[in-house]
């Protein structure tokens, strides 16, 4: 049986909204400490696509690992600036 890769955050693309799903308490604490306003949807944090790259950069800089169930294109291919 293959080992399951561990990660801290799961990102799901739902078209006009991205869901960021924390997988542990450390990530939940990071959000509480670093994000001023959050819209939650169950255990997930809803994020507008234009902000996802900046958010993921901050999470990765904090040492968290991100798993994506989608292939996020690079910002320049979407015409979106990094905020």
C-alpha positions in Angstrom: 0.0 0.0 0.0 1.4 3.4 -1.0 2.0 5.9 1.8 -0.3 8.9 1.9 1.5 12.2 1.5 0.9 14.5 4.4 0.0 18.2 3.8 -1.2 21.2 5.8 -3.6 22.8 3.4 -5.9 21.5 0.6 -6.9 23.9 -2.1 -10.0 23.3 -4.3 -11.1 25.3 -7.3 -14.8 25.9 -7.6 -14.8 28.3 -10.4 -15.6 31.8 -9.0 -14.3 30.8 -5.5 -11.4 28.8 -4.2 -11.7 26.8 -1.0 -8.7 26.5 1.3 -9.1 23.7 3.8 -6.8 23.7 6.8 -5.8 20.2 7.8 -4.5 21.0 11.3 -4.8 23.4 14.1 -1.5 25.2 13.3 -3.0 26.3 10.0 -6.2 27.4 11.6 -4.1 29.5 14.1 -2.1 31.0 11.2 -5.3 32.1 9.5 -6.7 33.6 12.7 -3.4 35.6 13.2 -2.8 36.7 9.6 -6.1 37.1 7.8 -8.2 40.0 8.9 -11.5 38.9 7.4 -12.5 35.3 6.5 -15.6 33.9 4.9 -15.9 30.2 6.0 -17.8 27.5 4.3 -17.9 24.5 6.7 -14.2 23.8 7.5 -13.0 25.7 4.5 -12.0 29.3 4.0 -13.5 30.8 0.8 -11.0 32.9 -1.2 -11.5 34.9 -4.4 -9.3 33.5 -7.1 -7.5 36.9 -7.5 -6.1 36.5 -3.9 -5.2 32.8 -3.9 -1.6 33.2 -5.1 -0.7 35.8 -2.4 -2.4 33.6 0.2 -0.5 30.5 -0.8 2.8 32.4 -0.9 2.2 33.5 2.7 1.3 30.0 3.8 4.3 28.4 2.1 6.6 31.1 3.5 5.3 30.1 7.0 6.4 26.6 6.3 3.1 25.0 5.5 2.7 22.4 2.7 -0.1 22.8 0.2 -1.9 20.0 -1.7 -4.0 21.0 -4.7 -6.7 18.8 -6.2 -6.4 21.0 -9.3 -3.5 22.3 -11.4 -3.3 26.0 -10.6 -2.1 28.0 -13.6 0.6 30.6 -13.1 -0.7 34.1 -12.3 0.6 35.5 -15.6 -1.4 33.0 -17.7 -4.6 34.3 -16.1 -3.7 37.9 -16.5 -3.9 38.3 -12.7 -1.4 40.4 -10.8 0.1 39.2 -7.5 -1.5 41.4 -4.9 
